[in-house]
Amino acid sequence: MNVQKIDIYVDGYQVQSNYYENNGYIMIPAIFFKHTNVLVDCNGEQQSITLKKNNITITFYKDQFVVLLEEENQTKYDTLVVMPFEYDEKIFVPFQYVSQKLGMSILECSNSHTINLLTNLSFKNDETVFYKGQTNKKRVALTFDDGPDNINTPKILDILYEKKVQATFFVIGQQVRYYPEVFKRIINEGHEVGNHSWSHPNFIELTTAEIKNEIESTEAVIRSHMGRSTSILRPPYGFFTKSDIQIINELGYKVILWSVDTLDWSGLTNEEIISIVDRDLTEGAIILQHCFHSTTGRLDGTVKALPKIIDKLINEGYEIVTVPMLLE
């Protein structure tokens, strides 16, 4: 099977995807349509995949020409010219058919391996996706991802306690399950907690049900220890689609990204981490660091840099606050 790569510009935003051409029809993984604010789910028993946008639902069945269309309480079957198929654990569906049925416009579809697609939607995430806080206040938030663990997190907590600083920890659900006592210490010492999924997958590759399970499982274990839910979430790797934002918002979260990426996970020294903070620091900054590394388990640069970063911020007149305080 000759599966190739194609660039699709969704409302001007470039997305690269696999595709397969069958008798002049472009077949593309159904999961791609998440980039167009379409909710995508699958049913393993029925070997089907469902795409939903507003009041229109399309259900494709693997290796079948019949498709189920649901719109405004009306249900009917339609017949495809090319049938969906599975490749590399993804179901490929006819691109032009889906785009047309969901009210999108294809401006260009040529042999240049480029497609321009208009969703005909006005999508704004400014109110729910945050890269930084207010820029008119000299405040900054320290954030730590992927923990807790029993190596780096306690060292980081020791420093924060000594410096009398509160930070925000975006925790992984399974890590909370592994190290509940460290998580309780995070809570007891007054730090803020955010949801960072259960197992740190790439949300772009997940269906609606899988994303909800990742988030809700983590929220359940957070709530069991903290006694309340959190309202902030950081998608793993900072990756998400338009439909993912819709799901996350409906579950009641603000999406928190960052304006300063220390790249500490890559093994940088404390001097290199500090230089990145110096370079990118602005008022309202959200600084990304980690308190657990799944590969090496070591974040020596982070631990060594942290007290120096805190001292530098305070000396420069910054107030170090939690993410919710930064967004006030």
Beta strands, then each sheet from edge to edge (+ up, - down):
strand 1: 4-10
strand 2: 13-22
strand 3: 25-29
strand 4: 39-43
strand 5: 48-53
strand 6: 56-61
strand 7: 66-71
strand 8: 74-79
strand 9: 85-87
strand 10: 90-94
strand 11: 105-109
strand 12: 114-118
strand 13: 129-130
strand 14: 139-145
strand 15: 168-171
strand 16: 192-195
strand 17: 232-233
strand 18: 254-256
strand 19: 260-261
strand 20: 285-290
strand 21: 319-321
sheet 1: 9+ 10- 3+ 2- 1+ 12+ 11-
sheet 2: 4+ 5- 6+ 7- 8+
sheet 3: 13+ 18+ 17+
sheet 4: 16+ 15+ 14+ 20+ 19+
sheet 5: 16+ 15+ 14+ 21+
end
